[in-house]
Amino acid sequence: MRISSKYGILSYNTDMKKEDLKNAPKLFCESINIAFTPEYFVIGLTSGNQGSIYTLTPQHAKRLEQYLIHQVKEFESNHGTIDAKWDPNIVSPVQRANPPSDLS
């Protein structure tokens, strides 16, 4: 595993070179959807009409959570507090389905 707090990189692929990361397509993630079973987590990331789905073990999902918390703390220590609130009922301008409701 390679972790670089300078660039926010968490990688289990030790064969990936810096050039590969630089040349990879860069997309602005508009939506993240997560589901789980007792055996794994599924994370879907979308940008426009493109999407990728990743499957993680529960242990890897937990490490991802810890890593994100660490990176957000690092960001806030350098740039100030992020003003954000998570609300499952916020409708994205690109969301195609109805948001969750009390009847869901």
Secondary structure, 3 states (H helix, E strand, C coil): CEEECCCCEEECCCCCCHHHHHHCCCCCCCEEEEEECCCCEEEEEEECCEEEEEEECHHHHHHHHHHHHHHHHHHHHHHCCCCCCCCCCCCCCCCCCCCCCCCC
